[in-house]
């Protein structure tokens, strides 16, 4: 019996994939994480800008809450 009950006659484990594959996977993951971060930052900026626009007074209403004369 060659392998002592094993299906393979190799005495060492066979690793599927190479270092290049692992490096490529790490690079892909890093790029996906960067893209996700950019999306989240853009979304946070958009939400902040929307909230800031809601806090701004309506330009059609003057400081004394009287309607602007040009809207009549």
DSSP file (Angstrom, degrees, kcal/mol; ACC not computed):
  #  RESIDUE AA STRUCTURE BP1 BP2  ACC     N-H-->O    O-->H-N    N-H-->O    O-->H-N    TCO  KAPPA ALPHA  PHI   PSI    X-CA   Y-CA   Z-CA
    1    1 A X              0   0    0      0, 0.0     3,-0.0     0, 0.0     0, 0.0   0.000 360.0 360.0 360.0 125.5    0.0    0.0    0.0
    2    2 A X        +     0   0    0      1,-0.2     6,-0.0     4,-0.1     7,-0.0   0.957 360.0  29.7 -75.3 -52.3    1.6    3.3   -1.1
    3    3 A X  S >  S-     0   0    0      3,-0.4     3,-0.5     4,-0.0    -1,-0.2   0.360 102.7-113.1 -96.7   6.4   -0.1    6.0    0.9
    4    4 A X  T 3  S-     0   0    0      1,-0.2     3,-0.1     2,-0.1    -2,-0.1   0.909  88.6 -33.4  66.1  40.9   -1.0    4.1    4.0
    5    5 A X  T 3  S+     0   0    0      1,-0.4    -1,-0.2     2,-0.0     2,-0.2   0.324 113.3 120.6  96.8  -8.5   -4.7    4.2    3.5
    6    6 A X    <   -     0   0    0     -3,-0.5    -1,-0.4     2,-0.2    -3,-0.4  -0.524  67.4-130.7 -86.7 158.0   -4.7    7.6    1.8
    7    7 A X  S    S+     0   0    0     -2,-0.2     2,-0.3    -3,-0.1    -1,-0.1   0.760  93.2  55.3 -76.1 -25.1   -6.0    8.3   -1.7
    8    8 A X  S    S-     0   0    0      2,-0.1    -2,-0.2    -5,-0.1     0, 0.0  -0.807  71.4-144.9-109.5 149.8   -2.8   10.1   -2.6
    9    9 A X        +     0   0    0     -2,-0.3     2,-0.2    -5,-0.0    -1,-0.1   0.467  68.3 111.0 -89.6  -1.0    0.7    8.9   -2.3
   10   10 A X        -     0   0    0      1,-0.1    -2,-0.1     2,-0.1     4,-0.1  -0.519  58.5-153.3 -74.7 139.6    2.0   12.4   -1.4
   11   11 A X  S    S+     0   0    0     -2,-0.2     2,-0.3     2,-0.1    -1,-0.1   0.371  75.4  60.7 -92.5   4.0    3.2   12.8    2.2
   12   12 A X  S    S-     0   0    0      0, 0.0    -2,-0.1     0, 0.0     2,-0.1  -0.922  92.5 -95.6-130.2 154.4    2.4   16.5    2.3
   13   13 A X        -     0   0    0     -2,-0.3     2,-0.6     1,-0.1    -2,-0.1  -0.377  32.2-131.1 -70.0 147.7   -0.8   18.5    2.0
   14   14 A X        -     0   0    0     -4,-0.1     2,-0.5    -2,-0.1    -1,-0.1  -0.891  18.6-148.1-100.8 119.8   -1.7   19.9   -1.4
   15   15 A X        -     0   0    0     -2,-0.6     2,-0.6     2,-0.1    -2,-0.0  -0.753   7.3-140.0 -91.3 128.3   -2.7   23.6   -1.2
   16   16 A X  S    S+     0   0    0     -2,-0.5     2,-0.1     2,-0.0    -2,-0.0  -0.764  70.9  21.1 -87.1 124.6   -5.2   24.8   -3.7
   17   17 A X  S    S-     0   0    0     -2,-0.6     2,-0.2     4,-0.0    -2,-0.1  -0.103  76.8-113.2 100.6 157.4   -4.3   28.2   -5.0
   18   18 A X     >  -     0   0    0     -2,-0.1     4,-1.9     1,-0.1     5,-0.1  -0.642  32.3 -97.4-119.0 176.9   -1.0   30.1   -5.0
   19   19 A X  H  > S+     0   0    0     -2,-0.2     4,-2.8     1,-0.2     5,-0.2   0.861 123.4  58.2 -63.4 -34.9    0.3   33.2   -3.4
   20   20 A X  H  > S+     0   0    0      1,-0.2     4,-2.5     2,-0.2    -1,-0.2   0.902 105.5  49.6 -62.8 -39.6   -0.6   35.2   -6.5
   21   21 A X  H  > S+     0   0    0      2,-0.2     4,-2.3     1,-0.2    -1,-0.2   0.904 112.2  47.7 -64.2 -41.2   -4.2   34.1   -6.1
   22   22 A X  H  X S+     0   0    0     -4,-1.9     4,-2.4     2,-0.2    -2,-0.2   0.903 112.4  48.7 -67.3 -40.6   -4.3   35.1   -2.5
   23   23 A X  H  X S+     0   0    0     -4,-2.8     4,-2.4     2,-0.2    -2,-0.2   0.896 111.5  50.2 -65.1 -39.8   -2.7   38.5   -3.3
   24   24 A X  H  X S+     0   0    0     -4,-2.5     4,-2.4    -5,-0.2    -2,-0.2   0.907 110.6  49.6 -64.7 -40.9   -5.2   39.0   -6.0
   25   25 A X  H  X S+     0   0    0     -4,-2.3     4,-2.5     2,-0.2    -2,-0.2   0.911 110.9  49.4 -64.2 -42.7   -8.0   38.2   -3.6
   26   26 A X  H  X S+     0   0    0     -4,-2.4     4,-2.6     2,-0.2    -2,-0.2   0.902 111.2  49.8 -63.0 -40.8   -6.7   40.6   -1.0
   27   27 A X  H  X S+     0   0    0     -4,-2.4     4,-2.2     2,-0.2    -2,-0.2   0.907 111.4  48.7 -64.7 -41.8   -6.4   43.3   -3.7
   28   28 A X  H  X S+     0   0    0     -4,-2.4     4,-2.3     2,-0.2    -2,-0.2   0.921 112.6  48.2 -63.2 -44.1  -10.0   42.7   -4.8
   29   29 A X  H  X S+     0   0    0     -4,-2.5     4,-2.4     1,-0.2    -2,-0.2   0.915 110.6  51.1 -62.6 -43.9  -11.2   42.8   -1.2
   30   30 A X  H  X S+     0   0    0     -4,-2.6     4,-2.3     1,-0.2    -1,-0.2   0.906 110.8  48.6 -61.7 -41.7   -9.3   46.0   -0.5
   31   31 A X  H  X S+     0   0    0     -4,-2.2     4,-2.5     2,-0.2    -1,-0.2   0.901 110.9  50.5 -65.9 -40.3  -10.8   47.7   -3.6
   32   32 A X  H  X S+     0   0    0     -4,-2.3     4,-2.3     2,-0.2    -2,-0.2   0.893 110.6  49.7 -64.2 -39.1  -14.3   46.6   -2.7
   33   33 A X  H  X S+     0   0    0     -4,-2.4     4,-2.3     2,-0.2    -2,-0.2   0.902 110.9  49.3 -66.0 -40.7  -13.8   48.0    0.8
   34   34 A X  H  X S+     0   0    0     -4,-2.3     4,-2.4     2,-0.2    -2,-0.2   0.917 111.8  48.8 -64.0 -42.5  -12.6   51.3   -0.6
   35   35 A X  H  X S+     0   0    0     -4,-2.5     4,-2.3     2,-0.2    -2,-0.2   0.899 111.2  50.4 -63.6 -40.6  -15.5   51.6   -2.9
   36   36 A X  H  X S+     0   0    0     -4,-2.3     4,-2.6     2,-0.2    -1,-0.2   0.913 110.0  50.0 -63.4 -43.0  -17.9   50.8   -0.1
   37   37 A X  H  X S+     0   0    0     -4,-2.3     4,-2.5     2,-0.2    -2,-0.2   0.907 109.6  51.1 -62.7 -42.1  -16.3   53.5    2.1
   38   38 A X  H  X S+     0   0    0     -4,-2.4     4,-2.4     2,-0.2    -1,-0.2   0.921 111.3  48.4 -60.9 -43.0  -16.6   56.0   -0.8
   39   39 A X  H  X S+     0   0    0     -4,-2.3     4,-2.5     1,-0.2    -2,-0.2   0.924 112.1  48.5 -62.3 -44.6  -20.4   55.1   -1.2
   40   40 A X  H  X S+     0   0    0     -4,-2.6     4,-2.4     2,-0.2    -2,-0.2   0.895 112.0  48.7 -64.8 -40.0  -21.0   55.5    2.6
   41   41 A X  H  X S+     0   0    0     -4,-2.5     4,-2.5     2,-0.2    -1,-0.2   0.913 111.8  49.2 -65.6 -41.9  -19.2   58.8    2.7
   42   42 A X  H  X S+     0   0    0     -4,-2.4     4,-2.4     1,-0.2    -2,-0.2   0.904 111.8  49.3 -63.2 -40.8  -21.2   60.1   -0.3
   43   43 A X  H  X S+     0   0    0     -4,-2.5     4,-2.4     2,-0.2    -2,-0.2   0.911 111.0  49.3 -65.1 -42.0  -24.4   58.9    1.3
   44   44 A X  H  X S+     0   0    0     -4,-2.4     4,-2.4     2,-0.2    -2,-0.2   0.901 111.4  49.7 -64.6 -40.5  -23.5   60.6    4.6
   45   45 A X  H  X S+     0   0    0     -4,-2.5     4,-2.8     2,-0.2    -2,-0.2   0.914 110.9  49.8 -63.2 -41.9  -22.7   63.9    2.8
   46   46 A X  H  X S+     0   0    0     -4,-2.4     4,-2.4     2,-0.2    -2,-0.2   0.908 111.9  47.4 -63.8 -42.0  -26.0   63.7    1.0
   47   47 A X  H  X S+     0   0    0     -4,-2.4     4,-2.2     2,-0.2    -1,-0.2   0.905 113.1  48.9 -65.9 -39.9  -27.9   63.2    4.2
   48   48 A X  H  X S+     0   0    0     -4,-2.4     4,-2.3     2,-0.2    -2,-0.2   0.908 112.0  48.7 -65.5 -41.5  -26.0   66.0    5.9
   49   49 A X  H  X S+     0   0    0     -4,-2.8     4,-2.0     2,-0.2    -2,-0.2   0.887 111.1  50.2 -66.4 -38.8  -26.7   68.3    2.9
   50   50 A X  H  X S+     0   0    0     -4,-2.4     4,-1.6     2,-0.2    -1,-0.2   0.904 111.8  47.7 -64.9 -41.0  -30.4   67.4    2.9
   51   51 A X  H  X S+     0   0    0     -4,-2.2     4,-1.3     1,-0.2    -2,-0.2   0.881 111.1  51.5 -67.4 -37.7  -30.6   68.1    6.6
   52   52 A X  H  X S+     0   0    0     -4,-2.3     4,-0.9     1,-0.2    -1,-0.2   0.867 107.8  52.1 -66.7 -36.1  -28.8   71.4    6.2
   53   53 A X  H  < S+     0   0    0     -4,-2.0     3,-0.3     1,-0.2    -1,-0.2   0.850 106.9  53.2 -68.6 -33.5  -31.3   72.4    3.5
   54   54 A X  H  < S+     0   0    0     -4,-1.6    -1,-0.2     1,-0.2    -2,-0.2   0.812 107.7  51.7 -70.7 -29.2  -34.2   71.7    5.7
   55   55 A X  H  < S+     0   0    0     -4,-1.3    -1,-0.2    -5,-0.1    -2,-0.2   0.694  90.1  95.3 -79.8 -19.2  -32.8   73.9    8.4
   56   56 A X  S  < S-     0   0    0     -4,-0.9     3,-0.1    -3,-0.3     2,-0.0  -0.478  84.3-109.5 -74.2 142.0  -32.3   76.9    6.1
   57   57 A X        -     0   0    0     -2,-0.2     2,-0.4     1,-0.1    -1,-0.1  -0.337  35.6 -99.1 -68.9 153.0  -35.1   79.4    6.1
   58   58 A X    >   -     0   0    0      1,-0.2     3,-1.6     4,-0.1    -1,-0.1  -0.587  25.9-142.9 -70.0 125.6  -37.4   79.7    3.1
   59   59 A X  T 3  S+     0   0    0     -2,-0.4    -1,-0.2     1,-0.3    -2,-0.1   0.702  97.8  65.6 -67.4 -17.0  -36.1   82.6    0.9
   60   60 A X  T 3  S+     0   0    0      2,-0.1     8,-2.1     7,-0.1     2,-0.5   0.652  94.7  67.4 -78.1 -13.5  -39.7   83.5    0.1
   61   61 A X  B <  S-A   67   0A   0     -3,-1.6     6,-0.2     6,-0.2    -1,-0.0  -0.923  80.8-141.3-109.2 128.7  -40.4   84.3    3.7
   62   62 A X    >   -     0   0    0      4,-2.0     3,-1.7    -2,-0.5    -4,-0.1  -0.151  34.4 -90.8 -79.4 179.6  -38.7   87.4    5.2
   63   63 A X  T 3  S+     0   0    0      1,-0.3    -1,-0.1     2,-0.1    -2,-0.0   0.780 127.0  54.3 -63.9 -27.9  -37.2   87.6    8.7
   64   64 A X  T 3  S-     0   0    0      2,-0.1    -1,-0.3     1,-0.0     3,-0.1   0.204 116.5-112.9 -92.7  17.8  -40.5   89.0   10.0
   65   65 A X  S <  S+     0   0    0     -3,-1.7     2,-0.4     1,-0.2    -2,-0.1   0.603  74.2 135.9  62.1  15.3  -42.5   86.0    8.6
   66   66 A X        -     0   0    0      1,-0.1    -4,-2.0    -5,-0.0    -1,-0.2  -0.743  63.6-104.0 -88.2 139.5  -44.3   88.3    6.2
   67   67 A X  B     -A   61   0A   0     -2,-0.4    -6,-0.2    -6,-0.2     2,-0.1  -0.281  42.1 -97.2 -60.9 148.6  -44.5   86.8    2.6
   68   68 A X    >   -     0   0    0     -8,-2.1     3,-1.5     1,-0.1     4,-0.3  -0.403  25.9-129.4 -65.5 140.2  -42.1   88.3    0.1
   69   69 A X  G >  S+     0   0    0      1,-0.3     3,-1.1     2,-0.2    -1,-0.1   0.778 104.8  63.3 -64.9 -25.8  -43.7   91.1   -2.0
   70   70 A X  G 3  S+     0   0    0      1,-0.2    -1,-0.3     2,-0.1    -2,-0.1   0.579  93.6  63.0 -77.6  -6.9  -42.5   89.5   -5.2
   71   71 A X  G <         0   0    0     -3,-1.5    -1,-0.2     1,-0.2    -2,-0.2   0.532 360.0 360.0 -90.9  -7.5  -44.7   86.3   -4.6
   72   72 A X    <         0   0    0     -3,-1.1    -1,-0.2    -4,-0.3    -2,-0.1   0.457 360.0 360.0 -81.7 360.0  -48.0   88.2   -4.7
